[in-house]
Amino acid sequence: MRSWVPWILLAVLAAARLHMQMAAMPPYAGLDEIFHVARLAFTLQEGRGPAMDEPSIAPYLAASIAGDGSALPAFGILGEQWPDAVAARDQLLPDRPLRPPDLRPYAGSNYEAQQPSLYYAIASRLGHLLPHRSALDELRLWRASSALCAFITVMAVAVIGWQVAGHAGLLAAALLVSLPTWLTLVMRAGNDAFTCMLIAVALAVTLSRPLRPAGWFAEGLLWGGALAAKLYSWPVAVVLPFIWRAQRAPRFRYLTVMGLGALAVGGTLLDLSLRTNNPLGLFAFDRPEDAGRAAVPIAYGEMIRILIASFAWTSGQHVNALRPLAIALYLGPLLLIAAAIVARHRRAYRMPLAACGIAVLAFAIAQAVNAAGYIRAARAEGLALPAGGKEGWYWYALAPLGMGIVLAVVLRHAPKMVVVGLVVWLAAWDVTIHEGALFQDFAGTTSSAEGDRLFRWGPRTLPFQRDLDLERVGAGPGAGLLPIDRVIHLAALAALALIVVRKRLRPDGGDALDLHARAEGEAVGTEGAARGHAVLRKIGHVDLVHRLPLGDVGQHHRALHDVVEGGPAALEHGPDAVHDLPRLGSDPAGNHVQTVVDADLPREEEEVADPHGVRERQRLRTRRGEELDRRLHRTGGLLDGRASGQCAQTKVEQSCDSLHRHSLPSIGWYLQFERAARYSPLIMTRRGGRRRRRR
């Protein structure tokens, strides 16, 4: 299986699933898509962002909000009146060019003026690409830009997951497009997809451990863009100092990224201060006005209920299509399995899981502060239920961490049948929620008076059993291709899951030098399953080194096959322990103690108590024992938590570096492996600290 096949499968299934969602959604779905569009239209026409109290809603959008029959219907505004609108209108999606009276004068203020300006300044310019501007065409254009951002987010989450768990990380990213709340959040015309994309790409770059100033500058630009796009990206950035400390990042990297981030935050605060009533732009932090009403108890229970329900929000006419029982059945087993597996492997994945925990804690604190502001405003106005502070869908901004790390760890270590069960479970709920419920709501064939125990609206039919005629209600384009999109999505997902279940490949992508468990007797590949192959011609002549120790060297994705099959080194071989390979004499494989830990076949785990002659943090009693002990004491392990090979993998990389510098100056494949080892994004440490120069 070539290494690029899973990536192609992931790209195909993500594109098919995202197009399916974009094409099926009616105009202005969700709670506030039409107000995001109004902000984009104002910025397109005026070239600036609106003030909070400034009229900024164009007349053609005000007509949709008011329910004018000649305007494009607003699904999120009509709510329970949507089935009546579908039945009453002959042409549900009018597509006529906008005229000057449709654009000005502006009808009213827009509460989405509270958002930072970066996304709207960029996305509004896409409107100039339209040959003739209409309400439907500009909605499709801005939704397509959100779909592109969502696609990039999926691929960035795959990169994060690949660094953690290999192909299991790709499967975790593939399951991201099966979450209905995330799809609803990012497929609207709004700044959520743009912000999620920047967070995911920035996090992927950070975890890749850039070593050059150009990489630090790119990392800073990405995090600065995320911080300037939407305020809920700020708590996610809290994890950066912890990751940098674990990576022992250079001080100049700190300064570069933090400086660019500070500039982005300062510019955002200044922009919001000029256009809104407070530097954060949120209503929660406006000065409350006394409405002359008596204070009433705050309905905290209702706030928590809305928070949980909106976490599984699917944008039905009733705000949420699922009842509590359906939410528990849908998310309960997934959360229990994930908690059990993460708890079992928490020590091996201490650093990435700690980063996730820090991000969740920071996000929870930010949400609590936001809710406290709205509670203060509600008490001043005499209201029991605050206007905000209970939005559960914002938590999906943490999807790069939750899916790319936590779910990747779960899929990496869960039994194969559990992996298959999780994939089938999420895919089945995806089909049930959308084809079995939500798409029927979109088509106007259900009513709130006929709900059931799982869904608030009914009656329901099984998926694919009712001709929904989504081409009439879906904003599209390509609403008639939804069955084809679903078949492509499920087929690609099944193929990717099969690769993960059968292969369980590691992040290094190689067959050899993989010090983890594998199935007993598993073959490695075309060149690694047997021993004694001919040396590749490109290796050429190697001075002072016989052909025997290099008798099975391949070049499969920068992976070494079994150079020498050895075991733990003896402690009395002190000089060998420093460089991990025997001193290269005239016959290195004949008389010296073999020090490379290797199994009888790759991917077999050697449960040895003393790998490479020294357990991690064990003191070697050699001339360089103290120095090696300090180095091992500072070095933690890999990002993916390889329990049995943490020390060995780091030392093998140092061995290849030493071997290349001292004995193999002319071998091209060693150069590639050395470069891969030095630029590997997987090396993270549990302890920080400055590097010390060797005396």
Secondary structure in CASP SS format (residue, H / E / C, confidence):
PFRMAT SS
TARGET T0000
AUTHOR 0000-0000-0000
METHOD secondary structure of the structure
MODEL  1
M C 1.00
R C 1.00
S C 1.00
W H 1.00
V H 1.00
P H 1.00
W H 1.00
I H 1.00
L H 1.00
L H 1.00
A H 1.00
V H 1.00
L H 1.00
A H 1.00
A H 1.00
A H 1.00
R H 1.00
L H 1.00
H H 1.00
M H 1.00
Q H 1.00
M H 1.00
A H 1.00
A H 1.00
M C 1.00
P C 1.00
P C 1.00
Y C 1.00
A C 1.00
G C 1.00
L C 1.00
D C 1.00
E H 1.00
I H 1.00
F H 1.00
H H 1.00
V H 1.00
A H 1.00
R H 1.00
L H 1.00
A H 1.00
F H 1.00
T H 1.00
L H 1.00
Q H 1.00
E H 1.00
G C 1.00
R C 1.00
G C 1.00
P C 1.00
A C 1.00
M C 1.00
D C 1.00
E C 1.00
P E 1.00
S C 1.00
I C 1.00
A C 1.00
P H 1.00
Y H 1.00
L H 1.00
A H 1.00
A H 1.00
S H 1.00
I H 1.00
A H 1.00
G C 1.00
D C 1.00
G C 1.00
S C 1.00
A C 1.00
L C 1.00
P C 1.00
A C 1.00
F H 1.00
G H 1.00
I H 1.00
L H 1.00
G H 1.00
E H 1.00
Q H 1.00
W H 1.00
P H 1.00
D H 1.00
A H 1.00
V H 1.00
A H 1.00
A H 1.00
R C 1.00
D C 1.00
Q C 1.00
L C 1.00
L C 1.00
P C 1.00
D C 1.00
R C 1.00
P E 1.00
L C 1.00
R C 1.00
P H 1.00
P H 1.00
D H 1.00
L H 1.00
R C 1.00
P C 1.00
Y C 1.00
A C 1.00
G C 1.00
S E 1.00
N C 1.00
Y H 1.00
E H 1.00
A H 1.00
Q H 1.00
Q C 1.00
P C 1.00
S C 1.00
L H 1.00
Y H 1.00
Y H 1.00
A H 1.00
I H 1.00
A H 1.00
S H 1.00
R H 1.00
L H 1.00
G H 1.00
H H 1.00
L H 1.00
L C 1.00
P C 1.00
H C 1.00
R C 1.00
S E 1.00
A H 1.00
L H 1.00
D H 1.00
E H 1.00
L H 1.00
R H 1.00
L H 1.00
W H 1.00
R H 1.00
A H 1.00
S H 1.00
S H 1.00
A H 1.00
L H 1.00
C H 1.00
A H 1.00
F H 1.00
I H 1.00
T H 1.00
V H 1.00
M H 1.00
A H 1.00
V H 1.00
A H 1.00
V H 1.00
I H 1.00
G H 1.00
W H 1.00
Q H 1.00
V H 1.00
A H 1.00
G C 1.00
H H 1.00
A H 1.00
G H 1.00
L H 1.00
L H 1.00
A H 1.00
A H 1.00
A H 1.00
L H 1.00
L H 1.00
V C 1.00
S C 1.00
L C 1.00
P H 1.00
T H 1.00
W H 1.00
L H 1.00
T H 1.00
L H 1.00
V H 1.00
M C 1.00
R C 1.00
A C 1.00
G C 1.00
N C 1.00
D H 1.00
A H 1.00
F H 1.00
T H 1.00
C H 1.00
M H 1.00
L H 1.00
I H 1.00
A H 1.00
V H 1.00
A H 1.00
L H 1.00
A H 1.00
V H 1.00
T H 1.00
L H 1.00
S C 1.00
R C 1.00
P C 1.00
L C 1.00
R C 1.00
P H 1.00
A H 1.00
G H 1.00
W H 1.00
F H 1.00
A H 1.00
E H 1.00
G H 1.00
L H 1.00
L H 1.00
W H 1.00
G H 1.00
G H 1.00
A H 1.00
L H 1.00
A H 1.00
A H 1.00
K C 1.00
L H 1.00
Y H 1.00
S H 1.00
W C 1.00
P C 1.00
V H 1.00
A H 1.00
V H 1.00
V H 1.00
L H 1.00
P H 1.00
F H 1.00
I H 1.00
W H 1.00
R H 1.00
A H 1.00
Q H 1.00
R C 1.00
A C 1.00
P C 1.00
R H 1.00
F H 1.00
R H 1.00
Y H 1.00
L H 1.00
T H 1.00
V H 1.00
M H 1.00
G H 1.00
L H 1.00
G H 1.00
A H 1.00
L H 1.00
A H 1.00
V H 1.00
G H 1.00
G H 1.00
T H 1.00
L H 1.00
L H 1.00
D H 1.00
L H 1.00
S H 1.00
L H 1.00
R H 1.00
T C 1.00
N C 1.00
N C 1.00
P C 1.00
L C 1.00
G C 1.00
L C 1.00
F H 1.00
A H 1.00
F H 1.00
D C 1.00
R C 1.00
P C 1.00
E C 1.00
D C 1.00
A C 1.00
G C 1.00
R C 1.00
A C 1.00
A C 1.00
V C 1.00
P C 1.00
I C 1.00
A C 1.00
Y H 1.00
G H 1.00
E H 1.00
M H 1.00
I H 1.00
R H 1.00
I H 1.00
L H 1.00
I H 1.00
A H 1.00
S H 1.00
F H 1.00
A C 1.00
W C 1.00
T C 1.00
S C 1.00
G C 1.00
Q C 1.00
H C 1.00
V C 1.00
N C 1.00
A C 1.00
L E 1.00
R C 1.00
P H 1.00
L H 1.00
A H 1.00
I H 1.00
A H 1.00
L H 1.00
Y H 1.00
L H 1.00
G H 1.00
P H 1.00
L H 1.00
L H 1.00
L H 1.00
I H 1.00
A H 1.00
A H 1.00
A H 1.00
I H 1.00
V H 1.00
A H 1.00
R H 1.00
H C 1.00
R C 1.00
R C 1.00
A C 1.00
Y C 1.00
R H 1.00
M H 1.00
P H 1.00
L H 1.00
A H 1.00
A H 1.00
C H 1.00
G H 1.00
I H 1.00
A H 1.00
V H 1.00
L H 1.00
A H 1.00
F H 1.00
A H 1.00
I H 1.00
A H 1.00
Q H 1.00
A H 1.00
V H 1.00
N H 1.00
A H 1.00
A H 1.00
G H 1.00
Y H 1.00
I H 1.00
R H 1.00
A H 1.00
A H 1.00
R H 1.00
A H 1.00
E H 1.00
G C 1.00
L C 1.00
A C 1.00
L C 1.00
P C 1.00
A C 1.00
G C 1.00
G C 1.00
K C 1.00
E C 1.00
G C 1.00
W H 1.00
Y H 1.00
W H 1.00
Y H 1.00
A H 1.00
L H 1.00
A H 1.00
P H 1.00
L H 1.00
G H 1.00
M H 1.00
G H 1.00
I H 1.00
V H 1.00
L H 1.00
A H 1.00
V H 1.00
V H 1.00
L H 1.00
R H 1.00
H H 1.00
A C 1.00
P C 1.00
K H 1.00
M H 1.00
V H 1.00
V H 1.00
V H 1.00
G H 1.00
L H 1.00
V H 1.00
V H 1.00
W H 1.00
L H 1.00
A H 1.00
A H 1.00
W H 1.00
D H 1.00
V H 1.00
T H 1.00
I H 1.00
H H 1.00
E H 1.00
G H 1.00
A H 1.00
L H 1.00
F H 1.00
Q H 1.00
D H 1.00
F H 1.00
A C 1.00
G C 1.00
T C 1.00
T C 1.00
S E 1.00
S H 1.00
A H 1.00
E H 1.00
G C 1.00
D C 1.00
R C 1.00
L C 1.00
F E 1.00
R C 1.00
W C 1.00
G E 1.00
P C 1.00
R C 1.00
T C 1.00
L C 1.00
P C 1.00
F C 1.00
Q C 1.00
R C 1.00
D C 1.00
L C 1.00
D C 1.00
L H 1.00
E H 1.00
R H 1.00
V H 1.00
G C 1.00
A C 1.00
G C 1.00
P C 1.00
G C 1.00
A H 1.00
G H 1.00
L H 1.00
L H 1.00
P H 1.00
I H 1.00
D H 1.00
R H 1.00
V H 1.00
I H 1.00
H H 1.00
L H 1.00
A H 1.00
A H 1.00
L H 1.00
A H 1.00
A H 1.00
L H 1.00
A H 1.00
L H 1.00
I H 1.00
V H 1.00
V H 1.00
R H 1.00
K H 1.00
R C 1.00
L C 1.00
R C 1.00
P C 1.00
D C 1.00
G C 1.00
G C 1.00
D C 1.00
A C 1.00
L C 1.00
D C 1.00
L C 1.00
H C 1.00
A C 1.00
R C 1.00
A C 1.00
E C 1.00
G C 1.00
E C 1.00
A C 1.00
V C 1.00
G C 1.00
T C 1.00
E C 1.00
G C 1.00
A C 1.00
A C 1.00
R C 1.00
G C 1.00
H C 1.00
A C 1.00
V C 1.00
L C 1.00
R H 1.00
K H 1.00
I H 1.00
G C 1.00
H C 1.00
V C 1.00
D C 1.00
L C 1.00
V C 1.00
H C 1.00
R C 1.00
L H 1.00
P H 1.00
L H 1.00
G C 1.00
D C 1.00
V C 1.00
G C 1.00
Q C 1.00
H E 1.00
H C 1.00
R C 1.00
A E 1.00
L C 1.00
H C 1.00
D C 1.00
V C 1.00
V C 1.00
E C 1.00
G E 1.00
G C 1.00
P C 1.00
A C 1.00
A C 1.00
L C 1.00
E C 1.00
H C 1.00
G H 1.00
P H 1.00
D H 1.00
A H 1.00
V H 1.00
H H 1.00
D C 1.00
L C 1.00
P C 1.00
R C 1.00
L C 1.00
G C 1.00
S C 1.00
D C 1.00
P C 1.00
A C 1.00
G C 1.00
N C 1.00
H C 1.00
V C 1.00
Q C 1.00
T C 1.00
V C 1.00
V E 1.00
D C 1.00
A C 1.00
D C 1.00
L C 1.00
P C 1.00
R C 1.00
E C 1.00
E C 1.00
E C 1.00
E C 1.00
V C 1.00
A C 1.00
D C 1.00
P H 1.00
H H 1.00
G H 1.00
V C 1.00
R C 1.00
E C 1.00
R C 1.00
Q C 1.00
R C 1.00
L C 1.00
R C 1.00
T C 1.00
R C 1.00
R C 1.00
G H 1.00
E H 1.00
E H 1.00
L H 1.00
D H 1.00
R H 1.00
R H 1.00
L H 1.00
H H 1.00
R H 1.00
T C 1.00
G C 1.00
G E 1.00
L E 1.00
L C 1.00
D C 1.00
G C 1.00
R C 1.00
A C 1.00
S C 1.00
G C 1.00
Q H 1.00
C H 1.00
A H 1.00
Q H 1.00
T H 1.00
K H 1.00
V H 1.00
E H 1.00
Q H 1.00
S H 1.00
C H 1.00
D H 1.00
S H 1.00
L H 1.00
H H 1.00
R H 1.00
H H 1.00
S C 1.00
L C 1.00
P C 1.00
S C 1.00
I C 1.00
G H 1.00
W H 1.00
Y H 1.00
L H 1.00
Q H 1.00
F H 1.00
E H 1.00
R H 1.00
A H 1.00
A H 1.00
R H 1.00
Y C 1.00
S C 1.00
P C 1.00
L C 1.00
I E 1.00
M E 1.00
T C 1.00
R C 1.00
R C 1.00
G C 1.00
G C 1.00
R C 1.00
R C 1.00
R C 1.00
R C 1.00
R C 1.00
R C 1.00
END
